[in-house]
Amino acid sequence: MARFAHTVTVAALDRGWFEETAGHVVDLFEASREQDGAILLPDGRPVHGLRLLKGRHLQPGAEYGETPGEKDEGRGGPQPAVEAAALPEKAPSEPSVEAAVLREWRPSRVIAVESHAVDEGMSMRVGVRLREPRAPKSLELSLDGHNPEGGSLYRFSGRARADLHAWWAALDLPPAAPPPARAPVVGKAVHRLGKARLTVTPRAAGDGSWRVSVVLSVRGRWLLRPVAAVGLLFARKPVERGFREAVDSSVAEWAEMLAELPRLRGEALRAEIADALTEPPQPVAEEPEPSEPAPKPL
């Protein structure tokens, strides 16, 4: 088994703001209604990119999907006919399907959603379960993927759980206290060739930021354990470097996300969330290619 560890410093997220935001989101959807497939917030505005496809709104079994034509918005808009014609057509045997099914809707206790996507022969099923959504207690994720034509090597699964109450409790520990016996965030992945386990544990830093320890353990399965051990012996440094780079990249993305969050509370925060749910994302401007300098006259 190989073990990789990396500790980073990240900006802190205010717990009160986080829980208030979660409560506003749940309340907005709880008060929403369906009209001709569109999901309308209490003020009558439709939620962008979300449409009821089957079942009854906010009832177990309700299926949701994207509004036709909106999938490409926010990325430069629909493609012109000339550009679309120049693109290679996707084979009929490789459809792209996306859907999300509401499994549970009990805002005071649990919300569970399961999504299914098929793209280029790969089938992915993702489950999300949030306990005590208005002041989130825990978040559970599940992932199962396979390619029916690829055999067992193209099959994998993963499970992750974030105990949010344990996360905040770990941040409240005094500096001299030992770390919690169990990591608040634990993820596991399984493939025919091996298993991986990831843990994330926070501690409060003296300047108000968080010190987050990330540990990854990897091991081979069954008869492949000796082969995996030899492979990791030679590839340990590149794997460790890639692991650290991935963690550092996540820290940068976390900082960018926090910088974009609104510093609002109360009704102003609720209004900002409603705007974000109903307004389409701004298209990403493509950077112009650098032009070649003009040749100097002879």
N, C-alpha and C positions, 0 to 999 in steps of 0.2 A: 504494500500500500504506500502511496506517495501522499505527502501532506504539504500544502502550501499555505502560507499565512501572510497577511499584509494588513497594516493598520494605517488608517488615514484620518485626517481632520476634515470635518464637513461643517457647513453652517447649520445652525439649529433651526428646527421648525417649531413654531409656537403651538403648544398643545391646544390651548383654548381656541385659537383661530382655526386649527385643523378640525376640531370637533364641531365648531359652529358651522364651518363650511359644509361638512358632511350632513349636518342636520338640515341646512337650507336645501341642499340638493335632494335629499329624500322627501322633504316637505313639498318641494315644487313638483316632483313626479307624483307624489301621493295625491296632489290636488289637480293633476292634469286630467285631460279627457281626450277621447278619440273621436275624430270626425272625418269620415271618408278615408280612413287609413292614416291621416295625419295625427300627430300627437300634439295637442294644444296645451300650453301652459295656462295658469289661471287668468292671465291678461289677454288670452286669445291668440298669442303668437305661436306658430308651429316650431317644434324642436327641429333644428336643421339636421338633415341626413338620417332621420329616424322615421320609420313607417311601420304600422301594424300590418303584417301579412296574413296571419291566421289567428283565430281565437279571439278572446275578449281581453281588452286592455287591463293590465295589472292583475290578471288572473293566471294561475299556474297553467302552463301549456301555451301561453300566448307567444307567437313567433314574430320577431321584428327583423327588419332589414333596412338597407339604405334606400333613400328615395331615388328612383331612376334618374340618371343624368347627373347626380350630385357627387358621384364617386371621384370624378376627375376634377371637380371644382377645388380651388385652393392650390392646384398645381398647374396654373396657367390656363384653366378653363378647358372646355371641350376642344378636341383636336380638330383643326381644319380638315376638310374632306381630302385635300391633296396629301396632307401628312398622314392621315389615317390610311389612305390607299397605299402609301409607301411602306406601311408596317406589315410584317409577316402575320398572316392569319393564324390563330390558335387552332390546333387540330381539334376536330369534333370529339375525339376521345379524351381530350384534356380540358374539361369544362372548369370554369371558376365559379364556385358557389359559396355564398356566405349567408349565414343566418344565426340569430341568437334567440334562444328559447328561455322564457322566464320559468324557472322551476319553483321558486318560492317568493312570495311577496308578503312579508309580515314586518313592516317597518320598525316595530318596537322590538323585534326579536332576531329575524334573519331575512336576508335577501340572497337569492341564489340564481345565477344565470349560467347557461351553457351555450357556447357558440360552436358552430361547425363550419369548416371551410375546406373546400377541395380545389386544389390548384395544381395543374401540371402533374396529375396523377398522385399527388401527396394529399392524404386526408388528415386533417388536424381537428381534434376536439379539445376545447378548453373550457374548464369549469371554474367559476368564481363564486365564493360563498363568503358573505360578510355578516358577522354576528353583531347584534346591537348597533345597527347602522347609524342611528342618530348620534351616538358617541361610540365609535367603532371599538369593539373589544378584540376582534381577531379577523384576519383575512386569510382565506384558504384558497389555494390555486391547484388545479390539476391539469395535466397536459398529456394527451395520448396522440401519437402520430404513427402512420404506417402508409406504405405504398402496396396496394393489393398485388401488384405485379412484381414487386421487388423481393419478396421473401422476408425472412426474419431479420436480415441485416438492415432492412428499411423499416424497422419497428422500434419505437422507443416510448418511454413514459416518464413523467416527472410529477412530483408532488412538493408543495411548499406551504408553509404556514407561518404567518407573522402574528405572534401574540402581542397585541398592541399594549395591553395593560402591563405585561412584563417588560415591554420596551420602555415605557415611561417610568416604571419602577426602577429599572436599571440606571436610568439617568438621574434618579433621586438618591442613589447610594452615595455615601460620603467617600471622599477620595481614597481613604485608607481601607475601605471595605473590600473584601474579596469579590471577584466577579460572580454573577449569578450562576447557579449550578447548571441551568439550562439556558442555551442561547435563545433569545426572543424570536429570532428568525431562523428557520431550518428549511432547507430544500434538499430533495433527493431526486436523482435521475437514474434510470435503469435502461441499459441496452444489452443486447446479446453478448457484446464483448466486454462490458464492464459496468461498474456502478460509480456514482459520484455523490458526495454529500457536501453541502455548503451551509455554513453557519455565519450569522452576523450578530455581533454583540456590541452595544454602545456603552460609552461612559461619558459623563459630563467633563468637559475641559474647564480649566480655570477662567478662560476668557469668554465663557458663554457658548462656545462651539461644542461639537461632539467629537469624541475620539471613537472611531468605529473599527472594530477588529473583524476581518473577514478571513475565514479558514475554509480551504477546499481540500477534501480528501478523495482520492481516486484509487480504485482497485480493479483488477481483472476479475472475471467470473469463471468458476469451475476450472476446467483444464487450461484455460487461457491465462490463469494467474501468473505462471512462470514466464510466459511470453510477454505479458504486459509489464512484469517487473523488469525484464531485460530491456524492453523498449523505453520505459521511463528512465532507466539508468543512463541511456545515451541521450534521451530527449529532455531530461529534467530541466536544464537551464533554459531552453527555448520555451518550454511549457510554463515555467515559473515567470519568465519575462512576459509572456502573453497574459498570464493571470494578473500580474501587477498592472500591466497596461490597461487591461479591461476594468479593473477596480478604479484606477485613476481616471479613466474616461467616464465612468459612472459618476465620480465625484464632480467632474466638470459639468456634466449634464444636470446633476442635482443643483449645483450653484446657479446655472442658467434658469432652471425652473423656478427656484426661489426668487430670483431677481424679477421674474415676470408676474409673480403672484400679487394680487391687489392687497394693499394695506388698509383694508376697510373692515368695518364691523357692523353688526345690526342690519337694518333695512338697506343700507347702502351696499353691503356685501351681498345680500340677497338679490338686489337689482343687478349687480354686476354679474352674478352667476346666471341669472335669467338671460341677460344679454349674450353671454358666452354660449349658452345652449341654443339660442335662436339665430345668431348671426353666423354666416359662413366664414370660414377662415380666410385670411388674406392670402392671395396668390403669392407664391414664392418667386421673387424676381431672380431671373437667371443672370449670373455675372457675365458681362460681355467678354468675349475672347480677346486677348491682347493682340492688337494689330501690329503687323511687322513694320519696322521703320522704313521710310522711303529711302531708296538707294541714293547715295550721294552722287552729284554730277561729276563726271570725269574732268 
